[in-house]
Amino acid sequence: MAVYEAHRPVTGTSGIFNLFVATVAAWNDARVTRNALSKLSDRELDDIGLCRGDIDAIAMRG
């Protein structure tokens, strides 16, 4: 899985906009993590020490 991250400082914007951007980025990271873990088989999840019930908790940690 390839990931492209471009973190650029946002200048001249209000704090609420930065909070909004950070919130959307965190939501997207959790969504991507949840989708990736959901595609794994039960055997693959067990190999990394997880079960299906752990996916939501792991996705929301970041």
N, CA and C atoms as an extended XYZ file, in Angstrom:
186
Properties=species:S:1:pos:R:3:atomname:S:1:resname:S:1:resid:I:1 pbc="F F F"
N         0.853       -1.154        0.000 N   MET     1
C         0.000        0.000        0.000 CA  MET     1
C         0.909        1.231        0.000 C   MET     1
N         0.695        2.104       -0.923 N   ALA     2
C         1.494        3.320       -1.013 CA  ALA     2
C         0.727        4.492       -0.414 C   ALA     2
N         1.455        5.321        0.280 N   VAL     3
C         0.836        6.489        0.899 CA  VAL     3
C         1.663        7.704        0.545 C   VAL     3
N         1.012        8.752        0.153 N   TYR     4
C         1.679       10.012       -0.156 CA  TYR     4
C         1.224       11.026        0.868 C   TYR     4
N         2.151       11.546        1.622 N   GLU     5
C         1.812       12.538        2.632 CA  GLU     5
C         2.511       13.842        2.306 C   GLU     5
N         1.753       14.892        2.291 N   ALA     6
C         2.329       16.213        2.055 CA  ALA     6
C         1.851       17.127        3.166 C   ALA     6
N         2.709       17.372        4.124 N   HIS     7
C         2.361       18.247        5.225 CA  HIS     7
C         2.961       19.620        4.957 C   HIS     7
N         2.113       20.556        4.736 N   ARG     8
C         2.572       21.915        4.508 CA  ARG     8
C         1.931       22.816        5.556 C   ARG     8
N         2.699       23.724        6.097 N   PRO     9
C         2.086       24.648        7.062 CA  PRO     9
C         1.090       25.560        6.359 C   PRO     9
N        -0.042       25.718        6.982 N   VAL    10
C        -1.071       26.593        6.438 CA  VAL    10
C        -0.907       27.947        7.104 C   VAL    10
N        -0.620       28.951        6.313 N   THR    11
C        -0.406       30.283        6.874 CA  THR    11
C        -1.571       31.193        6.533 C   THR    11
N        -1.815       32.129        7.390 N   GLY    12
C        -2.860       33.120        7.150 CA  GLY    12
C        -4.280       32.597        7.310 C   GLY    12
N        -4.444       31.508        8.031 N   THR    13
C        -5.783       30.966        8.239 CA  THR    13
C        -6.100       30.966        9.725 C   THR    13
N        -7.349       30.854       10.007 N   SER    14
C        -7.783       30.863       11.405 CA  SER    14
C        -7.561       29.501       12.049 C   SER    14
N        -7.543       29.488       13.348 N   GLY    15
C        -7.362       28.258       14.097 CA  GLY    15
C        -8.482       27.270       13.874 C   GLY    15
N        -9.695       27.746       13.645 N   ILE    16
C       -10.834       26.851       13.440 CA  ILE    16
C       -10.680       26.091       12.133 C   ILE    16
N       -10.117       26.734       11.126 N   PHE    17
C        -9.884       26.050        9.856 CA  PHE    17
C        -8.846       24.954       10.039 C   PHE    17
N        -7.776       25.254       10.771 N   ASN    18
C        -6.741       24.249       11.037 CA  ASN    18
C        -7.317       23.070       11.814 C   ASN    18
N        -8.189       23.343       12.764 N   LEU    19
C        -8.845       22.288       13.532 CA  LEU    19
C        -9.713       21.430       12.616 C   LEU    19
N       -10.438       22.075       11.718 N   PHE    20
C       -11.282       21.356       10.766 CA  PHE    20
C       -10.434       20.433        9.885 C   PHE    20
N        -9.341       20.959        9.356 N   VAL    21
C        -8.459       20.163        8.498 CA  VAL    21
C        -7.889       18.987        9.278 C   VAL    21
N        -7.458       19.205       10.500 N   ALA    22
C        -6.906       18.134       11.326 CA  ALA    22
C        -7.958       17.066       11.628 C   ALA    22
N        -9.188       17.497       11.873 N   THR    23
C       -10.275       16.567       12.152 CA  THR    23
C       -10.577       15.702       10.936 C   THR    23
N       -10.638       16.317        9.770 N   VAL    24
C       -10.897       15.567        8.538 CA  VAL    24
C        -9.749       14.601        8.252 C   VAL    24
N        -8.516       15.033        8.464 N   ALA    25
C        -7.363       14.162        8.239 CA  ALA    25
C        -7.382       12.963        9.186 C   ALA    25
N        -7.722       13.183       10.452 N   ALA    26
C        -7.793       12.089       11.427 CA  ALA    26
C        -8.909       11.111       11.065 C   ALA    26
N       -10.046       11.635       10.627 N   TRP    27
C       -11.158       10.778       10.199 CA  TRP    27
C       -10.727        9.921        9.011 C   TRP    27
N       -10.041       10.538        8.051 N   ASN    28
C        -9.615        9.791        6.870 CA  ASN    28
C        -8.584        8.732        7.229 C   ASN    28
N        -7.655        9.039        8.110 N   ASP    29
C        -6.661        8.052        8.547 CA  ASP    29
C        -7.354        6.858        9.205 C   ASP    29
N        -8.337        7.127       10.041 N   ALA    30
C        -9.075        6.050       10.707 CA  ALA    30
C        -9.847        5.225        9.681 C   ALA    30
N       -10.419        5.866        8.685 N   ARG    31
C       -11.169        5.178        7.635 CA  ARG    31
C       -10.260        4.258        6.835 C   ARG    31
N        -9.090        4.759        6.460 N   VAL    32
C        -8.137        3.966        5.684 CA  VAL    32
C        -7.663        2.762        6.504 C   VAL    32
N        -7.349        2.994        7.774 N   THR    33
C        -6.906        1.904        8.652 CA  THR    33
C        -7.992        0.860        8.801 C   THR    33
N        -9.222        1.315        9.049 N   ARG    34
C       -10.358        0.398        9.216 CA  ARG    34
C       -10.555       -0.445        7.956 C   ARG    34
N       -10.488        0.190        6.787 N   ASN    35
C       -10.677       -0.540        5.533 CA  ASN    35
C        -9.565       -1.561        5.302 C   ASN    35
N        -8.328       -1.172        5.587 N   ALA    36
C        -7.202       -2.092        5.384 CA  ALA    36
C        -7.311       -3.305        6.310 C   ALA    36
N        -7.632       -3.073        7.582 N   LEU    37
C        -7.757       -4.185        8.519 CA  LEU    37
C        -8.964       -5.056        8.202 C   LEU    37
N       -10.032       -4.462        7.702 N   SER    38
C       -11.233       -5.223        7.373 CA  SER    38
C       -11.006       -6.170        6.200 C   SER    38
N       -10.045       -5.868        5.357 N   LYS    39
C        -9.751       -6.720        4.202 CA  LYS    39
C        -8.938       -7.958        4.580 C   LYS    39
N        -8.348       -7.957        5.778 N   LEU    40
C        -7.555       -9.101        6.213 CA  LEU    40
C        -8.465      -10.247        6.638 C   LEU    40
N        -7.979      -11.463        6.450 N   SER    41
C        -8.730      -12.636        6.900 CA  SER    41
C        -8.601      -12.764        8.419 C   SER    41
N        -9.450      -13.610        8.994 N   ASP    42
C        -9.366      -13.845       10.438 CA  ASP    42
C        -7.999      -14.418       10.813 C   ASP    42
N        -7.450      -15.250        9.965 N   ARG    43
C        -6.120      -15.841       10.211 CA  ARG    43
C        -5.041      -14.754       10.212 C   ARG    43
N        -5.109      -13.834        9.250 N   GLU    44
C        -4.126      -12.755        9.176 CA  GLU    44
C        -4.242      -11.824       10.387 C   GLU    44
N        -5.465      -11.538       10.784 N   LEU    45
C        -5.662      -10.713       11.983 CA  LEU    45
C        -5.089      -11.404       13.212 C   LEU    45
N        -5.318      -12.714       13.315 N   ASP    46
C        -4.785      -13.469       14.449 CA  ASP    46
C        -3.258      -13.450       14.443 C   ASP    46
N        -2.654      -13.485       13.272 N   ASP    47
C        -1.192      -13.451       13.167 CA  ASP    47
C        -0.604      -12.161       13.737 C   ASP    47
N        -1.355      -11.069       13.653 N   ILE    48
C        -0.857       -9.792       14.196 CA  ILE    48
C        -1.468       -9.475       15.560 C   ILE    48
N        -2.152      -10.462       16.126 N   GLY    49
C        -2.662      -10.317       17.488 CA  GLY    49
C        -3.952       -9.539       17.615 C   GLY    49
N        -4.757       -9.543       16.567 N   LEU    50
C        -6.028       -8.827       16.596 CA  LEU    50
C        -7.176       -9.766       16.272 C   LEU    50
N        -8.391       -9.293       16.585 N   CYS    51
C        -9.597       -9.980       16.137 CA  CYS    51
C       -10.505       -8.929       15.510 C   CYS    51
N       -11.559       -9.366       14.866 N   ARG    52
C       -12.453       -8.421       14.172 CA  ARG    52
C       -12.977       -7.332       15.114 C   ARG    52
N       -13.216       -7.689       16.352 N   GLY    53
C       -13.745       -6.733       17.316 CA  GLY    53
C       -12.769       -5.624       17.686 C   GLY    53
N       -11.502       -5.813       17.379 N   ASP    54
C       -10.480       -4.811       17.703 CA  ASP    54
C       -10.339       -3.731       16.641 C   ASP    54
N       -10.884       -3.955       15.468 N   ILE    55
C       -10.628       -3.063       14.332 CA  ILE    55
C       -11.046       -1.624       14.617 C   ILE    55
N       -12.243       -1.399       15.110 N   ASP    56
C       -12.700       -0.027       15.372 CA  ASP    56
C       -11.830        0.665       16.416 C   ASP    56
N       -11.459       -0.048       17.465 N   ALA    57
C       -10.626        0.543       18.516 CA  ALA    57
C        -9.246        0.922       17.976 C   ALA    57
N        -8.666        0.063       17.155 N   ILE    58
C        -7.353        0.331       16.574 CA  ILE    58
C        -7.443        1.521       15.620 C   ILE    58
N        -8.479        1.583       14.829 N   ALA    59
C        -8.619        2.658       13.854 CA  ALA    59
C        -8.774        4.022       14.536 C   ALA    59
N        -9.398        4.065       15.686 N   MET    60
C        -9.652        5.335       16.360 CA  MET    60
C        -8.490        5.793       17.239 C   MET    60
N        -7.482        4.942       17.466 N   ARG    61
C        -6.360        5.295       18.333 CA  ARG    61
C        -5.512        6.419       17.794 C   ARG    61
N        -5.271        6.411       16.488 N   GLY    62
C        -4.325        7.355       15.902 CA  GLY    62
C        -4.655        8.761       16.149 C   GLY    62
